């Protein structure tokens, strides 16, 4: 691996960690802040949806135009927009202004990173390492994302701490927090400046050679459809909804929920490294399916648990396996296309995942209220099981380069 390529992993890893601090933070405080700012539930939903829409548009542009604009330039300007979103959130308070700030700043209240930078970084990392190092590089990348998200979630208590311990007004405490969020994204932008030309797509000799091949389009579209099914199931299982289920079902309070989801993020982070180790031995597709399938069965069992201890145990066991398919999925997708096609592949699949996640999220509350209180967990797990079976059926014989000569 060239030295310049190795050095480029450092700013990518650092920016992913810092960005996920902000994502974890916003996942905890954004809805509460908007409520304290006087918005009702409907308007809060509109602001969150505007942020998701802004992120979706940015992901589409990054996936289909970043290689022409320049990957470093795209990452830099998207980070500046996110920085402006934090500043706008601190300074603007009217509903119309908050809608605009959320859209342009791509404010993410989901608690998980689905940004344009996240999609583009997944296209860059495989080009900085060899085939055998690809899954490990992506695993460490996701470890940092989950670690940052865990710490960011814990930081959600800072406004109340500043209010109680330093006598800072609650509104002013939130403003400080949002300026800090903006500073994280400004630092991200500066980190991207440190990257070399190794992250860019190599020049293509002819326009025809730079086009996406029909075979790659077919593979990417099939995978995008499957990944969107998985994400649709995940849309029923957002942190906020699952936390609400534990609160209502077993009376677990906010403090205990915070500790539970901190443990969840730590288990997710550790599982990424286990996934890379396992993929080297049984293959990427097998790792994706044979860890994801039992995690979905454990999830479906959670609503039927007779006690809080059993429910929490089942949920934590599920979380120890459920994200092993994340770095392996990213690695497999990158392996199935040519280097200049990776931005397209990552952009399209992440775009489809975000849209599907949003669609299911909009239904989850109604399903819980009108069908059964634990129905979202069962429906989400069932969608994921169907995804696993279809993925194994369709791709178990299609091997990445590092597995083709190893009999994996």
N, C-alpha and C positions, 0 to 999 in steps of 0.2 A: 504494500500500500504506500503510495507516495506520501512524503512528509506533509505536503500542502493539504492533501486529502485528509490525513490524520488530524491536522490542526483545525480543519473546518468542522470536525465533529464537536470540538470544544464550544464554540459559540452557539452551535445548534442545540447541544445538550443544555447549556446554561440558559439560553432563551426559552427553551421548553419548560425548564424548571420554574423560571420567573413568571412566565405566562400562566402556568398552572396554579401558581400561588394566587394570582388574580382571579382565575376561574373558580377555584375552591372558595375564595372569599366571597365573590359575587353570588355563588350558589347558595350561600347562607344568608347574606345581608340584603340582597337587592329587593326581594319581595317585601321584607320587613320595613326597609327604608321607605319604599314607595307608599306603604300603608301609613307610616308615620308622617309622610309628606301630605297626606290627605286624600290619596287616591282610593277609590273603592275597588272591590275584587275584579270587576269587569275591566276597569281602566288599567289595573296592574297587569292583567292578562294581555291587554293590547300592547303595553310597553314591552313586556317579555317577548311577545310575538314579533314586535318590530325589531328587537335585537336579534332574534333568530333569523328573521328575513334578511337583515343586513349581512349576517354571517353567511347565509346561504348564497346571496349574490356574490359576495367576495370569494367564496369557495369556487363558484362556477367560473368567475373571471380568472382566478389563479390557475384552475385546472386547464382552461382552454387558451389562455393568453400569456401566462407567466413566462413560458419559454421564449416568446417573441419579445416581451417587454424586458425580460431579464429576471432571473429568480431572486437575486440579491435585491434588486430595485423593488420588486413586488413585496418581498418580506419587509423591507424597510418602510415603505409607504403604508402598508397595512398596519404595521406597529404604530406609526404616527397617528393614524386614524383612531386606533384603540386608545392611545394616549389622550387624544382630543375628547374621546368619549368619557373618560374619567374626569377630565376637567369640566366638561359640560354638565355631567351629573352632579358635580359639587356646586356649580354656580347657577344652574337653571332649575326652576321648580314648577313651571306651568305644564299642564298635560301635553299641549301641542309641542312645546320645546323638548320635553322628555321623550316623546315619540321620535322626534328628529335625531336627538342625541343617541337614543338606543339604536336606531337604524344605521346612522353613519359611523357610530363608534362600535357597532357590532357587539353590544353588551350581551353577555352570556350569563343567564341565570339558571342554567341547567346543571351546573356542578361538574360537568365533564367537558373536556376540550374538544370542540368540533369546529375550530376556526380554519380560516383559509391557510394560515401559517402551518397549522397542524397537518393539513393535507399536503402542502407543498414540501414540508420537511420530510415526509414519508417518501416522496419522490426523489429527494436529494440523497438521503442517507445511503441507499443501496449502491449508488454510484461512487461512494467514497471508500467502499470496502470490497473485498472479493466475495464470491458466492458463499463460501463457507463461513465468512464472518458476518454476512448480512443479517441473519436472524438474531445473533448476539447483539449486534449494533442496535437493531430496532428494539430488542428487549431492554437494554439499558436505557434507551430513550423513553420507553414507557414506564420504567421504574421511576425515573426522575419526574415524569408527568404525574404519576400517582402520589409520589412523595410530596411534590409541591402542592397537589390538591389537598392532601391531608393536612399539611401545615396551614394552607390558606383557609380551610374550614375552621381550624382552631382559632385563627385570627379574627373570625367573625364576631367574637366576643369583645373585641377591642373598644368599640364605641361605648358599650355599657361600662367597661372597666375605666375608661377615661372619664366618663360621667361620674362614676361612683368615687374614684380615687383621686382625681385631679380637679373635680368640680367643673369640668368642661361641659357646656351645654350639649345636649344630645345631638341637636342638628349640627353644631360646629364639629362635634366628634366624628360624625359621618362625613362631613366635608374633608376633614384631615385624612380620613381613611381613603376617600376617593382620589384625593391628590396623591396619596401613596400608591394607589392603583395606577394612576397615570404615570407616575415615576417609573414603575416597573416596566411599562410598555415603552417609555422613552429609552430606558436602558436596553431593552430588547432591540430597539432600532439601532442603537450604537453597536451592539454586539454583531448585528448582521453586516455592518460596515467592515468588520474584521475578516470576513470570509474572503477567500480567493476565488479566482475564476474556475477552480475545480468544481464548484457547485453548479456551474452553468452547463447547458447542453452543448456537446461538442458540435462544431460547425458541420453542416450537412453538405455534401458535395453537390447534390442536385435537389431541386424541389421534390421530385418524385421519391427520393430516398428519405426525405424528412416526413413523408406522410404516414399516417397511422395505417398499418396494413389491415386488410379485411379480416385476417385470422385473429389479430390482436383485438380488433373491435368486437369480434364475436365472443372471444374469451372474456374480455372486460365487461361486456354487457350481460353475459350470463352470470358472472360473479357479482356484478352490481345488483342484479335482480335478487340473487340469493342473500347478499349482504343487507339489502333493504328489508327482506323478510325478517332477518335476525334483528335488525334495528327496530322494525315495527313491534316485534315482541318486547324489545327493550324499552320502547316508549310507554309501556304499561308499568314499568318498573323503575321510574325515576326515584332518586334518593328521597325527594320530598314526599312522594306518595307512599313509599315503603315505610318511611319514618312515621307518617301519619297512621298507617295501618298498625304498626307496633304500639303507637300511642293510644289509639282507640281500642285495640284488641286486648292489650295487656297492661295499659296504664303506664308505660315507660315514659318518664319525663324527659325534658329537653337535655338536661345534663347527661343522663344515661344514654340518650340517643346520640349525643355528640361523641361520647366515648365509643359507642358501638360503631359508628360510621368512620371514626378514626381508625379503629381496628380493621374495618372493611378495606380501607384504602391501603393499609399496610399489608394485608393479605394479598390484595391485588398486585401490589408492587413486587412482593416476593415471588408471586406466581409467574411473572414474566420471565424471570431467570430460570425457573424450573422448566418453563415451556421451551426455552432455547436448548437446554440440556436434553430434554425429552425428544425434541424434533430431530436432533442429530442422530438419535437411536431408532426412532420409528417413523420419521418422515413428517413433513409439515401438515399434510392433509389429515393423517392419522392423529397427530397431536391436536389439531383443531377439533376434530369430531369426538375423539375418545375422552377428552376432558370436558368439552362443552355439553355433551349429552347427559352425563351423570349430574352435572351442575343444574341442568334444567329439571331433572327428576327431583332433585333435592328441593328446588324452589317450589315445585308444585306441592310438595309435602308440607311446606311451612304453614299454609292456612289450616291444615288439619292437625297441627301439633296440639297436644292436650295441655301444655304448660308453657310458660314463657321461657324456661330454661331450654326445653327441647326445641322450641321455635328459633331461639337465638343460635343454638348449636347447629341446627340445620342450615340456617341462613349463613353462618360463618363458614361452614363446610362448603356451601355453594360458592361463596365469594373467594374461597381459596383456589377454585378451579375455573370460574367463569371467564376470567380474562386471559387465560392461557392461549386463547385463539387470537388475541389482539396482535402481538408481534408476529406470530406465525402467519396470520392472515395478510398482514402488511408485507411480510417477506415473500410469501407465495405470489401475491399479486405482482410485485416488482420482478420476480423471476420469470413470470409468464409473458412479459412484454420486453421490447427493446428499450435501451436506456432513454432514447429521445421520446418514448411513448409513456414514460412513467408519470409525468405531470398530468397528462390526459387521464390515465388509468386511476391515479389517486384522486384527482379532482372529481371524476364522474362517480366513483364508488362512494366517496365521502359526501358528495351532494345527494345521492340517492339515500344514503343512510340518514342524513339530517332531515330530509323531507319525510321519510317514513317515520322517523322518531317523533317528529312534530305531529303527524297525523294521529298516531296512536296516543300521544300525550293528551291531545284534545278530547279523546274519547274516554280516557281512563277514569276520570272522576264520575262521569255519567254511568259507566259500567259498574263502578263500585256502589253507587247510590241506587241504581235501578235493577241490577242483576243479582249480585251478591257481594258482600263486603270484601271477601278474599278473591273475587273473580279476576281482578287484574293480574294477580300472581299466577293463577292457573292459566289464563289466556296467554300471558307473556311467556311462560315456560313452555306451553304447547307450541306456540309459533317457533320458538327456538329449536324444539325437537324436530319439527318438520324441516327446518333449515338444515340441521345437522344431517338428516337422512338424505335430503336432496343433494347436499354438497358431497357427501361420500359417494353417492351413486354416480354423480356427474363428473367428479374430478379425481377419484382415487387412482386412476391409471395415468393421469397427466402429471408427470414428475418435474420438479425444478432441476436445473443443471447439476447441482451438487449431489442429487440422489440418483441420477440416471445410471451412473456407473458403479453405484455402491450396492445395488440390489435392495434398496430400502423399500 
